[in-house]
Amino acid sequence: MNLWWKSAADFWAMGGAGYFVWMSYGALLLAVVIELIGLALRRRRALAAIEEERELEAEN
């Protein structure tokens, strides 16, 4: 098996483009985490709205 990099430092440096590569991965990870948090909050609000609607229907 041939490895492209001779050491772990070479891997992280990515031939000089490592900063941009790893910052891109970091930005993607941040966007995914923010989206997951947003989804959880929207789900919680939707479930609360459904429960509130059920309570209003039960009162009538």
Secondary structure, 3 states (H helix, E strand, C coil): CCCCCCCHHHHHHHHHCHHHHHHHHHHHHHHHHHHHHHHHHHHHHHHHHHHHHHHHHHHC
